[in-house]
Amino acid sequence: MIRVILLIAVILALDVYAFQAIRFVSRNLSFSRYIYIAYWTFTVFSILIVLASAFYDVQQWPKAFRTYSFAMIFIVSFSKLFIIVFLLADDLIRGIRWIWSKVSEYYPNNEQVEIMTKEHPVISRYDFLVRAGLVLGSIPFFTMIWGMISGAYNYQVKKVKVVSPRVPKSFAGYKIVQISDIHTGSFIGTSALVEAVRLINEQKPDLVLFTGDLVNNKHEEAVPHSTALKEIKARHGVYSTLGNHDYGDYVKWPTPEHKKKNLTDLIDLHRSMGWDILLDEHRRIEQNGEHITLIGVQNWSSHLRFPKYGSMERATENIHYGSFNILMTHDPSHWRSEILDKYHEVDLTLSGHTHGMQFGIEIPGFKWSPVQYVYKEWAGLYNEGHQHLYVNRGLGFLGYPGRVGIMPEITVIELQHV
């Protein structure tokens, strides 16, 4: 309850402070009263949502209402921060001027003080800063709104070639489709995933690999989408593993048995869709008398806030490595923390998890996202010697129901022998 009170206090503080700017720029408008009403109505709405979340399980709320109400509260609050920065700048300048005015009492002839306190009649500093804050604050506001409208389901098919002398000749041109982080609990309807499955099958993959986070919290989130996901087809099958959200760690369960059953039901759901889920296991993929090896581990992260359920030791027990070996591991930090040092037989590691933070910039020759300050490898292809890592940007979304700059991804990886 203390957290709720603090959050409400923060919302009120932000809104009271930002309202100075709203009132200032709309003071001469005939409909300013309606602007004020709309402004404070949203504040009341935000507070009521926060209070309700403290007393009622948000997972039981209608999904569309829950998703978009919290998203709008975040977007509006985040945009107001830009306004507040400029208001604080003005208050800081006012404070400095006040100090100078006190100093000037002792140095009345100081020309520098006179310059510091001179007013400029063309446009006041406050007017300029308020308008600048509103303009800059509108950029994230409209960008994130647009990201919800057009970005969430704007699936991008990214084609990548992995070239290695270790690829068996009969696997040259072998096509692997990787998908990750579907987060079915975030989807409002089923049509978007139906379209994603169509795009996946359109690639005519030899192998489809899913690298974790089928759900946000509970297995039943995926049930309405299982019919669509069951239609994913590949010549050598569909394989999957688990991500950090699949274990139900972010839900308060009535008993440990409920949590355990949720995971069991989720694993059974993978299998009912025809997916071969690898829980610290490996498989042999054969073609024309040659083979590659596929390894799948449960979630393993070098970041303390994420669990280490997986074990490469278990996954590689009694393994007969192929000349080329592929690892599915949800968290890309696993690659640098363990795989590079201890498992030189692994040629290609496939991960997801980061989502590219669903926000960033990607243009030819340049990519940036705030998540890069947390994860060294966060999107795309990386390599150290003969070992490659591909980090998928995720098919779904979590929290913010949109994408800005970092679009949802279906990866087509073509193996090439050299």
C-alpha positions, -999 to +999 in steps of 0.1 A: +000+000+000+029+023+007+041+019-029+006+028-042+005+059-020+040+069-033+030+063-069-002+085-065+019+112-049+043+111-078+014+113-103-001+143-085+032+161-082+039+157-119+004+168-129+003+198-106+037+210-118+030+203-155-003+221-153+015+254-149+025+250-186-009+239-198-026+268-180+000+293-193-003+284-230-041+281-230-049+311-208-062+332-237-082+304-254-119+305-253-121+267-246-094+266-220-119+254-194-124+222-214-087+217-216-084+219-179-113+195-173-098+170-197-064+173-181-076+167-145-101+140-156-072+120-169-053+126-136-083+113-116-086+083-140-049+075-135-052+076-097-083+054-098-065+028-119-036+028-095-059+024-065-079-004-082-047-023-090-039-024-053-072-040-044-081-061-074-060-086-094-052-067-127-049-101-145-087-104-141-094-071-157-106-070-194-073-074-214-078-045-237-087-021-209-058-033-188-033-030-216-042+004-230-051+021-197-017+014-182+000+022-215-017+056-217-008+065-181+028+057-188+029+076-221+012+107-207+034+107-175+066+102-196+057+130-219+051+154-190+086+148-178+099+168-208+077+197-198+088+196-162+125+197-172+119+230-189+098+244-160+126+233-136+151+251-158+131+283-155+128+279-117+165+274-115+171+306-135+147+325-112+165+312-082+198+324-096+183+358-104+169+361-069+204+354-055+219+380-078+192+405-067+203+400-031+240+404-041+231+436-060+219+451-028+256+452-017+270+460-052+244+484-067+267+496-095+277+461-107+271+462-145+270+423-146+241+423-121+222+448-142+226+426-173+215+395-154+183+411-143+174+429-175+140+419-190+137+412-228+103+424-241+102+403-273+093+369-257+097+360-220+121+333-210+092+315-193+071+316-224+099+302-245+107+274-221+071+263-216+065+262-253+097+243-259+088+218-232+053+212-248+068+207-282+094+183-270+069+165-248+046+160-277+073+141-296+073+110-274+036+113-269+026+111-305+055+087-314+044+062-287+008+065-297+018+058-333+039+029-321+007+013-306-013+019-338+012+008-364+042-008-347+029-037-326+020-060-354+043-046-381+061-079-386+095-077-403+111-107-420+148-104-415+171-126-437+205-135-424+233-157-438+256-176-414+287-187-433+309-213-418+333-241-431+317-262-403+283-263-420+279-297-437+278-295-475+244-310-476+231-283-453+243-255-475+212-233-481+194-249-451+167-224-440+160-219-403+132-196-391+137-183-356+108-167-336+109-156-300+091-138-272+055-142-286+040-131-252+005-143-261-008-127-230-003-093-246-024-100-277-059-086-277-072-109-305-060-139-325-058-123-360-024-108-356-008-142-348-026-158-377-009-133-400+025-140-383+021-177-389+012-171-425+045-151-429+065-179-412+051-206-435+056-184-465+094-187-459+092-225-465+115-232-436+135-264-431+134-259-394+115-235-371+130-227-337+112-208-309+135-194-282+111-188-253+085-166-236+053-180-251+033-164-224+036-134-200+027-154-169+002-182-172-002-210-197-039-202-204-028-170-222-015-192-250-046-215-253-066-191-276-037-189-299-027-226-300-049-232-331-029-207-351+005-216-337-002-253-344-002-244-381+035-235-382+051-260-405+087-269-413+103-298-432+123-309-401+098-298-375+093-271-349+115-270-318+111-248-287+125-239-253+114-218-223+120-182-214+120-164-181+083-155-183+072-191-189+079-203-154+052-181-137+077-164-115+059-130-118+026-142-104+015-147-068+002-183-068-021-198-042+003-227-036+036-239-051+016-268-066-004-243-087+028-228-101+042-262-109+010-273-126+011-241-147+045-250-160+035-286-167+004-274-186+025-250-206+050-277-216+021-300-225+007-271-247+040-269-266+038-306-273+001-305-282+009-279-309+034-303-324+065-284-310+093-305-297+103-286-265+139-291-254+143-289-216+181-291-213+181-317-241+195-321-276+184-335-310+201-347-341+189-333-374+199-355-404+200-348-441+216-368-469+238-388-445+251-358-426+238-342-395+238-311-373+230-310-336+203-289-319+206-281-282+179-264-261+184-252-226+159-237-201+163-201-191+199-191-181+209-155-174+240-138-161+217-111-147+207-117-111+171-106-116+165-134-141+166-171-132+191-198-140+169-229-146+189-242-175+220-264-175+243-269-205+258-298-186+225-316-186+217-305-222+250-319-236+251-352-216+260-381-239+259-357-269+276-366-302+283-332-316+278-326-353+303-306-374+278-277-369+259-272-336+230-249-328+220-238-293+186-223-283+189-203-251+165-175-243+187-149-227+217-137-249+238-130-218+243-168-216+264-167-248+292-145-234+290-157-198+293-194-205+291-206-241+321-188-255+344-200-227+332-235-222+313-248-252+335-242-283+315-268-302+285-245-303+286-227-336+253-208-336+234-196-305+199-183-310+184-160-283+157-134-278+145-118-245+156-082-250+128-072-275+152-045-285+133-028-257+106-022-283+121+012-288+151+025-306+165+035-340+175+011-368+188+025-400+213+010-424+247+011-406+233+023-373+212+009-345+205+021-310+183+013-281+184+019-244+187-018-238+222-018-252+233-003-219+221-035-202+229-061-228+260-060-249+244-083-275+208-071-279+196-074-315+209-090-347+240-111-355+273-112-335+303-134-337+335-143-319+358-165-340+337-193-354+309-188-329+278-168-339+250-154-318+217-141-332+194-121-310+158-120-322+139-088-315+108-107-305+075-114-322+052-100-295+054-072-269+053-068-232+042-038-211+040-011-237+016-025-264+036-011-293+069-008-311+089+023-320+118+019-343+124-018-333+098-038-351+086-074-343+107-099-361+106-132-379+142-142-386+152-164-416+187-178-411+203-195-441+233-217-434+261-214-460+292-237-464+324-220-473 
